[in-house]
Amino acid sequence: MASPRSRQAARLRDRRRRAQRRARRLVVLSVLGVLGLVTLLFTAFGSSGSSNVAAPIAIETVSSADAAAVRPRPQVLASIGNLRVQLPVAAGALTAIGFHGSGDGSLSLQPVGRQANEGLLARLWRRIAGNGRQSPRWYQLEGGPAGTNVLDVGTAPGTDVYAPVKGSVIAVSDLVIGGKRVGSRIDLRPSEAPSVMVSVENVRPDPAIVVGTPVLAATSKLGTAVDIASVEKQALAAHAPEGGNNVSIAVYPSPGSLP
């Protein structure tokens, strides 16, 4: 018959064995957790070393030679209230999309898609949560005020530019940089939001575009893109070829409208 001392020793040995088994399970679970986190990080950020140039939006398939003269299919790039700003050039002619701030009274836009150069924590959270649209990709541009007041749609000079909203032309004015006229600014009054004005810059207007001309989004040609990068450094150049040449779009309160 076992003595009380031997029974106590047996109980102590059993407790030690159970404690060792729990410790081994914790170690295994910790190792698996670390491996899972490393895998997630590689999945989320494994492509961070790739080129910064955004791939064209996969809306339509056209050859590069014809892309500049193809009418775009509907694709919303940004919104403000019930107004949606659409892609003004053919997808095959798009080089990159960027947003930057401005202190000229333009209104803040809500980008559609995901920010391609967002911070690591934001990218990790997006990967874990699995929410939000993944395309189109856009860049927060540096070198100026922070914000999303101005939409820069990268494209080569000579590309056909179409109206980003449905409405009518209310003004066509020269765009002058350093005393040199470089294309024009075309102001549109959108049908969806007549209390604002949509301005499209860096465009050589089509002869048919005059004050009062009705336009349809992604259907009515406004003109062709100019070589704005030859006279002024473009922030989009960090993410796009052609010196970052682009069509610039901003939304302003209409003159005389209530704030």
Summary of the structure (lengths in Angstrom):
residues: 259
radius of gyration: 27.9
end to end distance: 95.3
largest distance: 111.2
contacts: 811
relative contact order: 0.17
helix: 27%
strand: 29%
